[in-house]
């Protein structure tokens, strides 16, 4: 979509390395064979956010978009305003993969000038179900809405004045000229979308704000408790919302194995699996679903890990 929007044969996409590694793999798969060049942009190892200087160096007149995550894979809050200014300065678009809960307490991407925003709606009342089905969220500025992939449902009234819904902004090539269509595949996630709608209606605007604040405070409490243990420290400086990365004195894979086999606790993500330069880094989170007792149980289990500095005190 970003390439189409430039209307000038731009084919370079800058993609932050602070985006979820599996998201980056999917983008690489989708862009194969369609003359799109993916240019990775490194993150700052001090802040854990996309390096604006690296973005500036990579920009040129062939750049269609800059793709970032907000908050990013490490849970850090990206400087969207600065990044938007950089990409818009060369006529490109800012594409953001967003957490749909975080804007309950921090500015949404649109306030920083994002042109396209996507999100995964699983955290909006959908239980974990072995990887799916979930529901994707897709938003753009009104002036770009005709270039959105997929189908857009609009509200109208019929001849008798009754409310009805129709597929709107549909170009004829969607049905008769496949090579010019913006979407050729329809997926049905209506059940999950309905569940998300019910959840959002039930919690309301203030409830979503409360959920975001609960995630923030519980994650920060967990981070505070873990960093009080010898050998554990935050990997990055700067604000985070829910996820956070820790440097650990022991390999995370071994720690996770111990937590599961000894305490029945699923541990954090071993960041070194996707980022070899971040060996012995552990990614964790806490949400509104985690109680204080859950957090204390995890901290106590980590402190008892055999051979760790915390267990030897």
Secondary structure, 3 states (H helix, E strand, C coil): CHHHHHCCCCCEEEEECCCCHHHHHHHHHHCCCCCCEEEEECECCCCCCECHHHHHHHCCCCEEEEEEEECCCCCECCCHHHHHHHHHCCCCEEEEEECCCHHHCCCCHHHHCCCEEEEEHHHCCCCCCCCCCCCEEEEECHHHHHHCCCCEEEEEECCCCCEEEEEECCCCHHHHCHHHCCCCCCCCCHHHHHHHHHHHHHHHHHHHHHHHHHHHHHHHHHHHHHHCCCCCEECCCCCECCCEEEECCCCHHHHHHHHHHHHCCCCCEEHHHCCHHHCCEEEECCCCCCCHHHHHHHHHHHHCCCCCCHHHC
